Amino acid sequence: MDSAVITERVTRALKGDATVFSEVAADESHMGTTAVIVAIIGFVGGLLNGIFNDQSIIGGAIGGIVGAFIAWAVGTGIFYGLAKMFGGEGDFQGLMRGNAYAAIPSALGGIPILGFLIGLWSLYLYILNVRENMSLTTGKAVAVVLIPVAIVILLVIFLLAVLVAGLATSL
C-alpha cells in the first residue's frame, strides 16, 4: 500500500474523522498494514513504558509488541461480541482493522498524566470505529466500548479492596 495513503489515513483517524474507519474496514488488502501499525504501537508504547517506569527498555518494547497484538485480537473480539448483542452488523476483520487505527494514540499512553488524556481520545476513536463498522447508534457504540472499561475498573476496585482487607487482617 502507498505510504501516502497510510499517512493520510492515520492523520484522519487521529483527527477523529469517522469515515476513515469504514474506509479501512472495507479495504480487505489492508490487514497486513494494520498489523504493522499494531506492532509500531506496541513497540513505541512498550519503549515509553520502559523509560517512564524505569524498567528494561528492550523488554518493554518486546512486551509491548506482544501485548499490543493480544489486546488487538481480544479487544476486537469483545467489541464484536458486544456489538452483535446490541444488534450490530459488521465484519470482524473490518472492525479489527479499524481498531488498529483507533489504538494509535495509545502508543503514547505510557507518558505520565498525558497518557490518561490520550487514553480518553483513544476511547473516543474506538467508539467511532464501533459505530461506523458495526452500524450502531452512537449510544450503543459508547456502551460497547465502555462496558469492558467499567468491568475492568470494577475488577481493579474489587482486587484493591481484597488487598486492603488482607493487609488489615495481617496487622
N, C-alpha and C positions, 0 to 999 in steps of 0.2 A: 504494500500500500504506500502511496505517496506520502512522504513526511510532512508536506504542506497541509494535506488533508487531515492528518493525525493532529498536527499542531492546532489547526483551526477548530477541530472537534474538542480538543482538550480545553482550549480557550473558551469556547462557547459553553462547555459544561461547567467550568469554573465560574463563569458569569451567571449561571443559573438559567441558561437557555433550555427550556424543557424540550424543544423539538429535537435537540441533538440526541436525546436518549432513545426516542423512537427511531431515529435515523440509524444509530449504532445497532439497535436491536434488529433492524431489518437487514443489515449488512452481514450476511452469513459468512462472508470471507474474512471478517474482521476478528474472529475468535483468537487467532494467533497474536494479533496486535494487542488485544485486551489482556492476554496472558503476559505479554511483555510489560504492559502498563502495571499490572498487579505486582510483577517481580520488582519493578522500579519502586513502586510504593513501599513494598516490604523492605527493600534494601535501604532506602532513604529513612524510612520510619525506624527501622532497627538501628541504623547508624546514629541517628539523633537520640534515640532512647539510650544507647550505649554512652554517648557523650554526656547527656544531661543527667544520667543516673549513675555516673562513674562506674560503668560496667565495661566488659570487653566489647570493643567496637566491632571486631570481626565476628564474634559470637552473636552480637546484637544484629548485625547485618544478615547473617545466615539465618538466625532465628526469625528475623523479621520477614524474610522471603518465605520461609516455610509457613509461618503464621499467617501471612497475607493470603497465601493460596488456600489454606484451611478455612480462614474466615470468609473468603470469597465464595467458596463452594457451600459451606454450611449456612452462611448468611443468605445466600441466594435461595437455598432450599427452604429455609424458614420463611423468608418473604414470599416465596412462590406458594408454599402451603397455606399461609395465612391469607394471601390474596385470593386463592381459589376458594377458601372458606367464605370470603366476603363477596364472592360472585365474580371474581376477576377472570378475564380471558386473555391469555397471553402465552408466550413461549418461554420455557425455562432458560434456554440458551440466550435468547434475546434479553431477558431480564438480567442474566449473568453478565452479558457484555455491557449493559447499562450500569450495572453495579460497579464495574471496574472504573468507569468514569466518575461515578458518584463518590468513590473512595479516594480519589486523587488528593483532596485536601488533607485527608487523614495521614498522609505521609509526614506532615509537619505536626502531628498530634503529640509527639514527644517533647515539644518545646513547652516548658512550664508556663502556666497561665494562658498564653496564646493558644496552646493546644486545645483547651476547653472550648474556646470560641470557634476554632477551626472545626472541632468535632460537631458543634451545632450546625455549622454551614454544611458539613458533610451529611448530617441527618436530613437537612432540607433537600439536598441533592438526591438522596435516596428516596425521599417522598416523591419528588418529581419523576424519578425513574419508575417507581412502582405505579404511580398514577398513569404515566404515559404508556408503559409497556404491558400493564395488566388491565387497561381500560376501566379504571376505578375512578370514583369521585375523589376529590382532594381529601375529604374527611375520612374515607375508607383507607386511602393510601397513608394518611397520618396514623391511623390505627394499626395498619400492617407494620409500619416501621417502629412505632413507639411501644407496642405491646412487648416485643422482645427486650427493648430497653428497660421498660418498667419491671419485667421479670428479673432481669439481671440486677437492677437496683435493689429490689426486694430481697433477692438471694444474698447480696452483699450485706444488707442491713441485718438479715437473719444470722448470717455467719459471724458478723461482728458482735451481735447480741450473745450468741453462744460462746464466743471467745471471752467477752467481758464477764459473762456468768461463770465460765470456767476459771478465770483468773480470780474472781471474787471469792469463790468457794475454796481456792487453794491458799488464800491468805490467812 
